[in-house]
């Protein structure tokens, strides 16, 4: 009789996502982790509907607790959210940061939104910081087929590990997440 094969449990990383676009990005990160051979599972969790940063932070904290009850602890936790509403709601932004700190979540603040964040993945655009409402046009000028809520497969056609590492060079919170995912050296 042959012995049972033991399946090694992968380390889990929670990724709170403001919406479907961030979920697709989380799935892309999982593909990059798998390609690297690291034994890590990214758990992307959609936080919609939420709205302002404080609501997103509260929902992320609740979802993190639910996921821990369901599947056990995480080795790291992060959340991706837009900065576009921070100026109009500064107090809620401060409260959100407090929640993220208490929950030990890496807060990846997308300036001003997901499209602005993606723009910084491309060579020569690492320091681009389009104003609110202009990032989609700026990204579309580089990526004609881009549309909101892309899947990991669609994102992977234009964004690879080098792109993600390039963005991490100007996005310290993304860099911290990539270290936890073993996609860049600590």
Secondary structure in CASP SS format (residue, H / E / C, confidence):
PFRMAT SS
TARGET T0000
AUTHOR 0000-0000-0000
METHOD secondary structure of the structure
MODEL  1
X C 1.00
X C 1.00
X C 1.00
X C 1.00
X C 1.00
X C 1.00
X C 1.00
X C 1.00
X C 1.00
X C 1.00
X E 1.00
X E 1.00
X E 1.00
X E 1.00
X E 1.00
X E 1.00
X E 1.00
X C 1.00
X C 1.00
X H 1.00
X H 1.00
X H 1.00
X H 1.00
X H 1.00
X H 1.00
X H 1.00
X H 1.00
X H 1.00
X H 1.00
X H 1.00
X H 1.00
X H 1.00
X H 1.00
X H 1.00
X H 1.00
X H 1.00
X C 1.00
X C 1.00
X C 1.00
X E 1.00
X E 1.00
X E 1.00
X E 1.00
X E 1.00
X E 1.00
X E 1.00
X C 1.00
X C 1.00
X C 1.00
X C 1.00
X C 1.00
X C 1.00
X H 1.00
X H 1.00
X H 1.00
X H 1.00
X H 1.00
X H 1.00
X H 1.00
X H 1.00
X H 1.00
X H 1.00
X H 1.00
X H 1.00
X H 1.00
X H 1.00
X H 1.00
X H 1.00
X H 1.00
X H 1.00
X H 1.00
X C 1.00
X C 1.00
X C 1.00
X C 1.00
X E 1.00
X E 1.00
X E 1.00
X E 1.00
X E 1.00
X E 1.00
X E 1.00
X C 1.00
X C 1.00
X C 1.00
X C 1.00
X C 1.00
X C 1.00
X C 1.00
X H 1.00
X H 1.00
X H 1.00
X H 1.00
X H 1.00
X H 1.00
X H 1.00
X H 1.00
X H 1.00
X H 1.00
X H 1.00
X H 1.00
X H 1.00
X C 1.00
X C 1.00
X E 1.00
X E 1.00
X E 1.00
X E 1.00
X E 1.00
X E 1.00
X C 1.00
X C 1.00
X C 1.00
X H 1.00
X H 1.00
X H 1.00
X H 1.00
X H 1.00
X H 1.00
X C 1.00
X C 1.00
X C 1.00
X C 1.00
X C 1.00
X C 1.00
X C 1.00
X C 1.00
X C 1.00
X C 1.00
X C 1.00
X C 1.00
X C 1.00
X C 1.00
X C 1.00
X H 1.00
X H 1.00
X H 1.00
X H 1.00
X H 1.00
X H 1.00
X H 1.00
X H 1.00
X C 1.00
X C 1.00
X C 1.00
X C 1.00
X C 1.00
X C 1.00
X C 1.00
X C 1.00
X C 1.00
X H 1.00
X H 1.00
X H 1.00
X H 1.00
X H 1.00
X C 1.00
X C 1.00
X C 1.00
X C 1.00
X H 1.00
X H 1.00
X H 1.00
X H 1.00
X H 1.00
X H 1.00
X H 1.00
X H 1.00
X C 1.00
X C 1.00
X C 1.00
X H 1.00
X H 1.00
X H 1.00
X H 1.00
X H 1.00
X H 1.00
X H 1.00
X H 1.00
X H 1.00
X C 1.00
X C 1.00
X C 1.00
X C 1.00
X C 1.00
X C 1.00
END
